Amino acid sequence: MKRHTTSVLTVLVIIVGCMGTASAGTVAKADVPFEFSIGDRTYSAGTYSLVALKDDLLALYDERGQNVGMMLTMKERNFEPPTESKMKFELINGRHVLTEVWTAGQPTGYMFAVKGATTAAAAVSSGGGSQDARPGRMQHSN
């Protein structure tokens, strides 16, 4: 039996211009510096906004304000709300896959189903392997 291994690298993108709350309106706006996937769709690098349409339904808009995708999500509760808004990506089979979105100060985040993921994400280190985490930059662990 073949054993498939999935390389997982966690990448966080600091969200810029985050507005509203996680339950209504814009959840996040970020400059994503690499091609990424959500579900079966792939998106080019660029500026994107995620907007909550319902509790479990997000719409993705490009920098021109065009709707480029809609996705179902699951809610995850964090008892210590994050101090920064973040989009979490995992590197799975050579693709950056959006797996989580967290809004600063909100106790709940959005989780995306990931096909083919067999290992858990590694924690992101703020040590030597990290790039500058200014808005629009990515941070990753080696």
Secondary structure, 3 states (H helix, E strand, C coil): CCCCCCCCCEEEEECCCCCCECCEEEEEEEEECCCEEECCEEECCEEEEEEEEECCEEEEECCCCCEEEEEECEEEECCCCCCCCEEEEEEECCEEEEEEEECCCCCEEEECCCCCCCCCCCCCCCCCCCCCCCCCCEEECC
